[in-house]
Amino acid sequence: MTAKELIQFEEEIAEEFNNARIKAPVHLYYGNENEMIDVFKNVKSEDWVLCSWRSHYQCLLKGVPREEVKAEIMAGRSISLNFPEYRIVSSAIVGGVLPIAVGIAMGIQQSGEGGKVWCFMGEMTSETGIAHESMKYSRNHELPIHFVVEDNGKSVCTDTREAWNQPQLTYESTRDPMVTYYKYETKYPHAGAGQRVQF
């Protein structure tokens, strides 16, 4: 998919949400289309992709048909999109997919079946113990895994750097070949599309 097609998909979902046709939370992407497309140039069909609650772009770029992704979102599963037949898994639990990603990478290494794991997380998650442990274990055991840290500057509604009192985050200038780190600015709030009130 192109950057324009990705943006159009999210705008379509935003409209559905603002018109109350989606009865569950949605977390929308905007502003990182080119970075995401660049990452997926290296993702193969046999690779696994693991994500958090914001995973529409990953599903589309992994090859899940647009209609299938939208149907799951309309059914209220935006924050837990799972398409194992396409080797993509999402979780609404903060950091929840990290140990699962490490486990899948261990399985690939032990079986010798080939492929690798791509694990996405936000910059706030990247500062937590579960992220540090997952990355360190993967590095020490040379697991077939790559971590992608997506920095939108926010942890829900809090500035991440203020929350940690840390002007530069741990992986912000990393040279670790197992980690891709990029920053982006989004037009959407943490959840929803900016119009419909949520409680």
C-alpha positions in Angstrom: 0.0 0.0 0.0 1.1 3.6 -0.6 1.3 6.3 2.1 -1.9 7.9 0.6 -3.8 4.6 0.8 -2.8 4.1 4.4 -3.9 7.7 5.3 -7.2 7.2 3.5 -7.8 4.0 5.5 -7.3 5.7 8.8 -9.5 8.6 7.8 -12.3 6.2 6.8 -12.0 4.5 10.2 -12.0 7.9 11.9 -15.3 8.8 10.2 -16.8 5.5 11.2 -15.8 6.1 14.8 -16.9 9.7 14.9 -20.3 8.6 13.7 -20.5 6.0 16.5 -20.5 3.0 14.2 -17.6 1.5 16.1 -18.5 0.6 19.6 -15.0 0.2 21.0 -11.7 2.2 21.2 -9.6 2.9 18.1 -6.0 4.1 18.0 -5.1 5.7 14.7 -1.9 6.4 12.9 -0.9 9.5 11.0 2.5 11.0 10.0 4.6 7.8 10.0 3.5 6.3 6.7 6.9 6.6 5.0 8.8 5.2 8.0 6.4 2.3 8.2 6.7 1.5 4.5 10.5 1.6 4.8 10.4 -0.9 7.7 8.1 -3.3 5.7 10.4 -3.3 2.7 12.4 -5.8 4.8 9.5 -7.8 6.2 9.0 -11.1 4.4 5.8 -13.2 4.3 7.3 -15.8 6.6 8.2 -13.2 9.2 6.1 -12.6 12.3 4.9 -9.0 13.2 3.9 -8.2 16.8 2.3 -4.9 17.7 0.5 -3.0 20.4 -3.0 -1.6 20.3 -2.2 0.7 17.3 -1.6 -1.8 14.4 -3.8 -0.9 11.4 -0.8 0.0 9.2 1.1 -3.1 10.2 -1.8 -5.3 9.3 -2.3 -3.7 5.9 1.4 -3.7 5.0 1.7 -7.3 6.1 -0.8 -8.2 3.4 -4.1 -8.6 5.3 -6.8 -7.6 2.9 -8.2 -4.1 3.6 -11.8 -5.4 4.0 -10.7 -8.0 6.6 -8.9 -5.4 8.7 -11.9 -3.0 8.5 -14.3 -5.8 9.4 -12.4 -6.6 12.6 -12.2 -2.9 13.5 -16.0 -2.5 12.9 -16.5 -5.5 15.2 -14.7 -3.7 18.0 -11.4 -5.4 17.8 -9.2 -2.4 16.7 -6.9 -2.7 19.7 -6.4 -6.5 19.4 -6.2 -7.2 15.7 -4.9 -10.8 15.2 -4.4 -12.5 11.9 -2.2 -15.5 12.6 -2.6 -16.8 9.1 -0.7 -13.7 8.0 1.6 -14.0 11.0 0.6 -10.8 12.7 -0.4 -10.4 16.4 -1.6 -7.4 18.4 -2.3 -6.8 22.1 -3.9 -4.0 24.0 -1.6 -4.8 27.0 1.3 -2.4 27.3 4.4 -4.3 26.5 2.4 -7.5 26.3 3.7 -8.7 23.0 7.4 -8.3 23.8 8.0 -11.6 25.7 5.7 -13.3 23.1 7.9 -11.9 20.3 11.0 -13.2 22.1 9.4 -16.6 22.5 8.6 -16.8 18.8 12.1 -15.7 17.9 13.5 -18.5 20.1 11.2 -21.0 18.4 12.4 -19.9 15.0 16.1 -20.1 16.1 15.6 -23.6 17.6 13.6 -25.0 14.8 15.8 -23.5 12.1 12.7 -22.8 10.0 13.8 -19.4 8.9 12.2 -16.0 9.1 12.4 -13.5 11.9 10.2 -11.4 14.2 9.4 -7.7 14.0 8.3 -6.3 17.3 6.7 -2.8 17.4 6.4 -0.6 20.5 5.9 3.0 21.5 8.7 5.1 23.0 7.2 4.9 26.5 7.1 1.1 26.4 10.7 1.1 25.3 11.7 2.7 28.6 10.1 -0.1 30.7 11.8 -3.1 32.2 10.0 -5.6 30.0 11.4 -3.9 26.9 15.0 -3.7 28.3 14.9 -7.4 29.3 13.4 -8.5 26.0 16.0 -6.6 24.0 18.9 -7.7 26.1 17.9 -11.3 26.1 17.4 -11.2 22.3 20.8 -9.6 21.8 22.7 -11.9 24.1 21.2 -15.0 22.4 21.4 -13.6 18.9 17.7 -14.2 18.3 16.2 -13.5 14.8 14.2 -10.4 16.0 14.1 -6.7 15.2 12.5 -4.1 17.5 10.8 -1.0 16.1 10.3 1.9 18.5 7.8 4.5 17.3 8.1 7.8 19.1 5.1 10.1 18.9 6.3 12.0 22.0 3.3 10.9 24.1 2.4 8.3 26.6 -1.4 8.4 26.4 -1.8 12.2 27.1 1.5 12.7 28.9 4.7 14.0 27.4 7.0 11.0 27.5 10.2 13.0 28.2 8.5 14.9 31.0 7.2 11.7 32.5 10.7 10.2 32.7 12.4 13.6 33.4 14.7 12.5 30.5 15.3 14.8 27.6 16.7 12.0 25.5 15.3 8.5 25.7 17.3 5.3 25.9 17.1 4.2 22.3 16.7 7.6 20.7 20.2 7.6 19.1 20.8 3.9 19.2 23.2 2.2 16.8 22.0 -1.2 17.8 21.4 -3.1 14.6 18.4 -4.9 16.3 16.5 -1.6 16.8 14.9 0.9 14.5 13.8 4.1 16.2 11.9 6.9 14.5 9.9 10.0 15.6 6.7 11.2 14.1 3.9 13.7 14.8 0.3 12.6 14.6 -2.9 14.6 14.1 -5.0 12.1 16.2 -5.3 11.9 20.0 -4.1 8.8 21.8 -7.5 7.2 21.3 -10.4 8.1 19.1 -10.4 10.6 16.3 -10.8 13.9 18.1 -14.5 14.5 17.8 -16.6 11.9 19.6 -16.5 12.1 23.4 -15.3 9.0 25.1 -15.7 7.9 28.7 
